[in-house]
Amino acid sequence: MNTKDIAQHIVANSDGTTLDEIKSRSRMLSKSLRKIRMLERQVEQDGDTSQIQLQWVRLRRKVDIAVNKPYNWSAPVDRVESELAELPLCETPAQQEFLPGSKWGEVSETPHYLQWMHECKLQMPDGSVEDMGTFFVRLNTDRRAIGSGVAVYPHKNCYEFHSSHPHVGSGQHMCMGEAGELMSNLRRTHDWAAMYDIISATLDTFNPDSPFWRIDRMHQELQRCRRCGYDTERDDGPERDMIPDPNWDPNGPYRPRLVCSECIEHERKRAFTNALNDAQYNHNNLVTRRRYHDNA
């Protein structure tokens, strides 16, 4: 990614201020005070206080404007750029497998997003580690970003279950929990490296108190047949073999789901029946054309 363009965009759209801008506020007030002193001398001559009263009202408005303007120091472009250069940022993938079926729309390459790939090793409360696959993470640098401003998309070897990560909602927006306020403060101070560390740590740590869904439910669902929902541990009747889905796309973002042997056999029979019907239909059309040609 072009870190220079991103850094310039971040600084240009920040709430920070510069030394020249702060000095301009005092100059604005000094000019109004000089005008008030001139009117004071005029009052001594004609006794008219209407103009000086008007100038004091205007001065008060200018003071309110100066007080309400931001006082956060604006970070230099060079500092932001050097910090971004240390992060493992990446371009948007040419083949956007993380958007299966255009479910979440098109991800546009805009200068106000930081994006990187994250190999998620989820630390569970019992000390085990769950390999969740690789995610495509996008961080909105806009100070008015909605929510956490973090979007997480499944990219490779992820579980096909809801959002593929327990701390990411169905709209692919990440829940930062108690770190939400800290993220807002870091966004104002342009501490992007710290935000990267917090996002990565949140993705790699399972919080059992506030997940969108639970890991055990995901494993239960993935043990069932993708077609009919057959579960070897819960359903009665003859046991069926479970095999990886023949229609699984190895270039897609998800791991293969399981399909039971009965559904595979049913699909084979249906495919054979469809092929037989197509062959019979084509044969009948060919015979009809030949009869029409002979009669002609």
C-alpha positions in Angstrom: 0.0 0.0 0.0 1.0 3.6 -0.6 1.7 4.7 3.1 2.4 8.3 2.1 -1.0 8.8 0.5 -2.7 7.2 3.5 -0.7 9.3 6.0 -1.6 12.5 4.1 -5.2 11.6 4.1 -5.2 10.8 7.8 -3.5 14.2 8.8 -5.7 16.2 6.4 -8.9 14.8 7.9 -7.9 14.8 11.5 -9.1 17.0 14.4 -5.6 18.2 15.1 -4.3 21.7 15.0 -1.0 23.4 14.2 1.0 26.2 15.8 0.0 28.7 13.0 -3.6 28.0 13.6 -3.3 28.6 17.3 -1.5 31.9 16.7 -4.3 32.9 14.3 -6.8 32.7 17.2 -4.9 35.2 19.3 -4.4 37.5 16.4 -8.2 37.4 15.8 -8.9 38.5 19.4 -6.2 41.1 19.4 -7.7 42.8 16.4 -11.1 43.0 18.1 -9.6 44.4 21.3 -7.8 47.2 19.4 -11.1 48.2 17.8 -12.8 48.3 21.2 -10.0 50.7 22.6 -10.6 53.0 19.6 -14.3 53.0 20.4 -13.6 53.8 24.0 -11.9 57.0 23.0 -14.8 57.8 20.8 -17.3 57.4 23.7 -15.4 60.1 25.6 -16.3 62.5 22.7 -19.9 61.7 21.8 -21.1 59.4 24.6 -22.6 56.8 22.2 -22.0 53.3 23.6 -24.0 51.3 21.0 -21.0 50.5 18.8 -18.7 49.5 21.7 -21.5 47.2 23.0 -21.8 45.6 19.6 -18.0 45.0 19.4 -18.0 43.4 22.9 -20.8 40.9 21.7 -18.7 40.1 18.6 -15.6 39.6 20.7 -17.5 37.2 23.0 -18.6 35.1 19.9 -15.0 35.0 18.7 -13.8 33.8 22.1 -16.4 31.0 22.1 -15.3 30.0 18.7 -11.6 29.9 19.7 -12.4 27.9 22.9 -14.5 25.3 21.1 -12.0 24.7 18.3 -9.9 21.5 18.8 -6.6 21.7 20.7 -5.3 18.3 19.8 -1.9 18.5 18.3 -1.7 17.5 14.7 0.8 14.7 14.0 3.3 15.4 11.2 2.8 13.4 8.0 6.3 12.0 8.3 5.6 10.5 11.7 2.4 8.9 10.6 4.0 7.5 7.5 7.0 6.0 9.3 4.6 4.3 11.8 2.4 2.9 9.0 5.6 1.6 7.2 6.3 -0.7 10.1 2.9 -2.4 9.8 2.3 -5.5 7.6 -0.2 -3.7 5.4 -1.3 -5.3 2.1 -3.2 -4.4 -1.0 -6.8 -5.6 -1.6 -6.6 -9.1 -3.1 -7.2 -9.2 -6.9 -9.5 -12.2 -6.4 -11.8 -11.3 -3.5 -12.5 -14.7 -2.2 -13.4 -13.2 1.1 -16.6 -11.9 -0.5 -18.4 -15.2 -1.4 -21.5 -14.6 -3.5 -21.0 -10.8 -3.0 -22.7 -11.2 0.4 -21.1 -8.1 1.9 -20.7 -6.0 -1.2 -17.6 -4.7 -2.9 -14.6 -3.7 -0.8 -13.3 -0.4 -2.3 -9.7 0.6 -2.2 -10.0 4.0 -0.5 -7.1 5.9 1.2 -8.8 6.0 4.6 -8.5 2.3 5.2 -5.6 0.3 6.7 -5.8 -3.4 5.7 -3.7 -6.5 6.4 -4.0 -10.3 6.6 -4.2 -11.9 10.0 -3.6 -15.6 10.7 -5.9 -16.2 13.6 -4.8 -18.5 16.4 -7.6 -18.2 18.9 -6.6 -18.7 22.6 -9.4 -20.5 24.4 -10.0 -20.2 28.2 -8.9 -23.8 28.8 -5.4 -23.0 27.3 -6.1 -24.7 23.9 -5.5 -22.9 20.6 -8.2 -22.9 17.8 -6.9 -22.3 14.3 -9.6 -20.1 12.8 -7.9 -19.5 9.4 -6.7 -16.3 7.7 -8.8 -13.1 7.8 -8.7 -9.9 5.8 -8.8 -7.0 8.3 -9.7 -3.4 7.4 -9.4 -0.5 9.8 -11.2 2.8 9.0 -9.0 5.7 9.8 -11.8 8.2 9.6 -12.4 10.0 13.0 -16.1 9.6 12.4 -16.0 5.9 11.8 -19.2 4.0 12.7 -18.8 1.7 15.6 -15.3 0.3 16.0 -14.4 1.0 12.4 -12.9 -2.5 12.1 -14.2 -5.0 9.5 -13.0 -8.6 9.4 -13.6 -10.9 6.3 -12.8 -14.6 6.0 -10.0 -15.0 3.4 -8.5 -18.5 3.6 -9.1 -21.8 5.5 -11.9 -20.3 7.6 -14.9 -22.0 9.1 -18.1 -21.5 7.1 -20.2 -20.6 10.2 -21.9 -17.2 10.6 -19.1 -14.6 10.4 -16.3 -17.2 10.8 -15.1 -15.5 14.0 -17.0 -15.4 17.3 -16.2 -11.7 17.9 -17.3 -10.5 14.5 -20.9 -9.8 13.7 -22.9 -10.9 10.7 -22.1 -7.6 8.9 -18.4 -8.4 9.4 -18.0 -5.5 11.9 -15.8 -6.4 14.8 -16.8 -5.9 18.4 -14.0 -4.4 20.4 -15.7 -4.7 23.8 -14.1 -2.6 26.6 -11.3 -1.5 24.2 -13.8 0.6 22.2 -13.1 3.8 24.1 -9.4 3.2 24.0 -9.6 2.7 20.2 -11.3 6.1 19.8 -8.6 7.8 21.8 -5.8 6.1 19.8 -7.5 7.1 16.5 -7.4 10.8 17.6 -3.7 10.6 18.5 -2.8 8.6 15.4 -1.3 5.7 17.3 -2.0 3.2 14.5 0.6 0.6 15.7 -1.2 0.3 19.0 -4.5 -0.1 17.3 -3.1 -2.9 15.1 -1.8 -4.7 18.3 -5.2 -4.3 20.0 -7.1 -5.7 17.0 -4.7 -8.6 16.6 -4.9 -9.4 20.3 -8.7 -9.3 20.3 -8.9 -11.6 17.3 -6.6 -14.1 19.0 -8.3 -14.1 22.4 -11.7 -15.7 23.0 -13.9 -13.8 25.5 -16.6 -16.2 26.8 -18.6 -13.3 28.2 -19.4 -11.5 24.9 -19.2 -13.7 21.8 -21.6 -13.4 18.9 -21.6 -17.2 18.9 -19.8 -20.0 20.7 -17.1 -22.3 19.3 -18.7 -25.5 20.6 -21.9 -24.7 18.6 -19.8 -24.2 15.5 -18.1 -27.6 15.9 -21.5 -29.3 16.4 -22.9 -27.7 13.3 -19.8 -28.6 11.2 -20.1 -32.2 12.2 -23.5 -32.4 10.5 -24.3 -33.1 6.9 -24.3 -29.9 4.9 -27.2 -31.1 2.8 -29.7 -32.8 5.1 -28.3 -32.0 8.6 -27.6 -35.6 9.5 -25.6 -35.9 12.8 -23.8 -39.2 13.5 -24.0 -38.6 17.3 -27.6 -37.5 17.6 -29.6 -39.1 14.8 -30.8 -42.7 15.0 -30.9 -45.3 12.2 -28.1 -46.8 10.0 -24.8 -45.0 10.4 -23.7 -43.0 7.3 -20.2 -42.2 6.1 -19.3 -38.5 6.2 -17.0 -37.2 3.4 -15.8 -33.7 2.4 -18.2 -31.9 0.1 -17.4 -32.7 -3.6 -18.5 -29.2 -4.6 -16.0 -27.5 -2.2 -14.0 -24.8 -3.9 -10.3 -25.0 -2.9 -9.8 -21.4 -4.0 -12.5 -20.1 -1.7 -12.2 -18.7 1.8 -13.7 -21.7 3.7 -12.7 -25.2 4.7 -14.6 -28.1 3.2 -17.9 -29.1 4.9 -19.0 -32.7 5.4 -21.7 -34.4 3.4 -23.3 -37.8 4.3 -23.0 -40.8 1.9 -26.8 -40.9 1.5 -26.9 -37.4 0.1 -24.0 -38.1 -2.2 -25.8 -41.2 -3.5 -29.0 -39.2 -4.0 -27.1 -36.5 -5.9 -25.4 -39.1 -8.1 -28.8 -40.7 -8.9 -30.3 -37.3 -9.7 -27.4 -36.4 -11.9 -27.7 -39.7 -13.8 -31.5 -39.2 -14.2 -31.0 -35.6 -15.4 -28.3 -36.7 -17.9 -30.5 -39.6 -19.1 -33.5 -37.2 -19.6 -31.3 -34.7 -21.5 -30.0 -37.5 -23.8 -33.6 -38.7 -24.4 -34.7 -35.2 -25.1 -31.9 -34.5 -27.6 -32.5 -37.9 -29.3 -36.2 -37.1 -29.8 -35.4 -33.7 -31.2 -32.9 -35.3 -33.6 -35.5 -37.9 -34.8 -38.1 -35.2 -35.3 -35.7 -33.1 -37.5 -34.8 -36.1 -39.6 -38.5 -37.0 -40.2 -39.2 -33.4 -41.1 -36.3 -33.4 -43.5 -37.3 -36.7 -45.1 -40.9 -35.5 -45.6 -39.7 -32.3 -47.1 
